[in-house]
Amino acid sequence: MGELSKTRSVLLITFLVLVWGLCWPIYKIALNYTPPILFSGMRTLLGGILLLLITFPRYKQIHFKENWHIYLISTIFNVILFFGLQTVGLQYLPSGLFSVIVYFQPVLVGFLAWVWLGEKMSGLKISGLVLGFLGVVVISFKSFSAELSIVGVVLALITAISWAIGTVFLKKAGAKVDALWLVTIQCVIGGLVMTGAGLEQESFSAIQWSAPYLSGLFYGAIFGIPLAWLTYFTLVRSGEASKVATYTFLVPLIALVVGTIFLHEPVTIYLIIGLILIVFSIYCVNHTPKVQRVQSIQVGSSSENM
């Protein structure tokens, strides 16, 4: 993936899908002890403050006057809209159906990266994106409910679109800013906005300061938001946005596997079929056709001979 070695890319991708996959069951337990918007805002803000302590000595790298618009746009799409709408939307739809709609994001990223970034699009790549989405649908099928909320569906769609736009925008403009400062600023600003909204709409006294709640809060503040997003941004900036986004299809799968092991949720045929579809999806999106590989080698050889 560009400037990253293959080994480092694999390690970062593995870390990312494991951390985000663990978020779902951990947050699911923590939400029994806290209002949702406050929980989302507080873990984001706390993560931003922790990062600020690390990034502050690098204050010369911020270049805020030149790059404030990049920080602002990324914060709006990747934090405020993504986390905020996701938290609100889960109150209108079952988590399984909501996650299916949100994980339409890699398909949207593939389309936007083709139109906006000029990334190559092939029949195999399109098939892979569709297979991955179908894999998420199959995995979450048992969680579907007969009751549909139009508001919930719209919020889930906007969440997916926001995440996709944020990802592609990051690929296009992210190289101009320091990655640590980008994640720090959007966590602090986004966390402040969501915490403020939570204090307005919810009751701070409703938080039960129990071990499950604190575990979820600190997991999100350390791993789920700052470290995971820094990893995601590093991967997106160094490789094709559509290829990196495809690996997020694994997140719902990891969440269900963790739920099966630790929450004693049953292993189903849907889980197995979904796994197969997602594996094929990742292969299709990341596979380089033989003709294209030969052309790349020829171009490389021609460049060396010039």
C-alpha positions, -999 to +999 in steps of 0.1 A: +000+000+000+021+029-013+047+039+012+038+012+037+054-022+035+031-052+030+039-065+065+031-032+082-001-028+062-013-063+073-005-055+109-024-022+108-054-037+090-055-065+116-053-040+144-080-018+129-106-045+123-100-061+157-104-028+176-135-017+157-149-052+158-145-052+196-162-018+199-197-032+191-200-057+220-181-034+244-203-004+236-234-026+236-227-035+272-217+000+283-248+016+268-268-001+295-253+023+320-253+056+300-273+079+277-260+073+241-251+108+229-232+116+261-214+083+259-204+090+222-193+126+230-174+119+262-154+090+248-145+111+217-136+142+237-116+122+262-097+105+234-090+139+219-077+153+252-054+123+256-041+128+221-036+165+227-012+157+255+009+137+230+006+160+201+011+194+219+050+192+217+044+189+179+025+222+178+046+235+149+031+208+127-004+220+130-003+248+104-039+257+114-041+289+094-033+271+061-052+239+069-082+249+091-107+240+064-093+204+061-096+200+099-131+213+098-144+193+069-129+161+082-143+168+117-178+173+103-179+142+082-157+117+101-168+126+137-199+148+141-220+133+114-206+098+115-207+093+153-236+116+160-260+102+135-249+067+142-257+071+179-291+087+173-300+063+144-295+032+166-325+043+186-348+040+156-335+007+140-323-027+152-284-027+153-282-054+127-302-035+101-285-003+109-250-017+106-259-032+072-269+002+059-238+019+074-215-007+059-227+002+025-199+027+030-171+007+012-193+005-019-198+043-018-161+048-012-154+026-043-177+048-064-165+081-050-128+072-053-134+063-089-152+096-097-133+119-074-098+104-071-096+086-104-089+052-088-093+023-113-126+005-114-130-030-129-158-056-131-139-077-106-136-048-081-173-039-085-182-076-079-160-076-048-176-045-033-211-060-039-200-094-024-187-077+007-219-058+012-239-090+007-217-107+033-226-080+059-263-084+050-261-122+055-242-119+088-268-094+102-298-111+086-310-127+119-310-093+136-335-077+111-368-066+124-401-064+106-405-029+119-389-003+097-384+033+107-379+057+077-361+081+101-337+053+111-331+043+075-324+079+064-300+084+094-282+052+086-278+062+049-265+097+058-241+080+083-227+058+055-225+087+030-208+109+056-182+082+064-176+076+026-172+113+019-149+118+049-127+088+038-123+100+002-118+136+013-090+124+036-073+106+007-075+137-015-065+163+011-051+145+041-015+145+029-014+183+035-019+179+072-002+160+101-021+128+108-018+131+146-030+167+146-059+158+123-072+130+145-066+151+177-085+182+164-114+163+151-117+143+183-116+174+205-140+195+183-163+166+175-163+155+212-172+189+224-201+192+199-215+158+208-210+162+245-227+196+244-256+180+224-258+152+250-259+176+279-288+194+261-308+163+253-299+139+280-292+138+318-256+136+330-269+122+363-283+092+343-247+079+339-240+049+361-203+050+369-199+012+369-171-010+357-188-019+324-194+018+316-159+029+325-145+000+305-164+011+274-155+048+280-118+042+283-117+015+255-133+041+232-111+069+244-079+050+239-085+024+212-119+027+196-115+063+184-080+079+185-058+049+178-083+032+154-089+064+134-052+072+132-046+037+119-075+041+094-062+074+082-026+061+078-039+032+056-062+054+035-034+079+028-010+053+018-032+031-004-063+031-026-092+043-005-116+017-020-093-012-011-088-001+025-125+005+030-132-030+018-115-044+049-141-027+071-165-054+059-147-076+085-158-054+114-193-067+118-179-102+114-154-097+142-182-082+164-203-113+159-175-137+165-166-118+198-203-119+207-203-156+201-173-163+223-179-139+252-216-131+251-226-167+243-244-158+211-249-188+188-229-197+157-252-196+127-250-206+091-254-169+083-221-162+100-203-188+079-218-177+046-211-141+054-175-149+062-171-167+028-186-137+009-164-112+027-132-132+021-141-134-016-149-097-015-115-087-002-098-110-027-117-095-056-111-058-047-074-063-039-066-087-068-046-072-096-054-088-130-025-105-148-027-081-177-025-051-154+004-065-135+023-071-168+016-035-179+028-022-146+060-042-149+065-029-185+059+007-175+084+003-146+110-013-169+105+015-195+110+042-168+143+026-156+156+025-192+149+062-198 
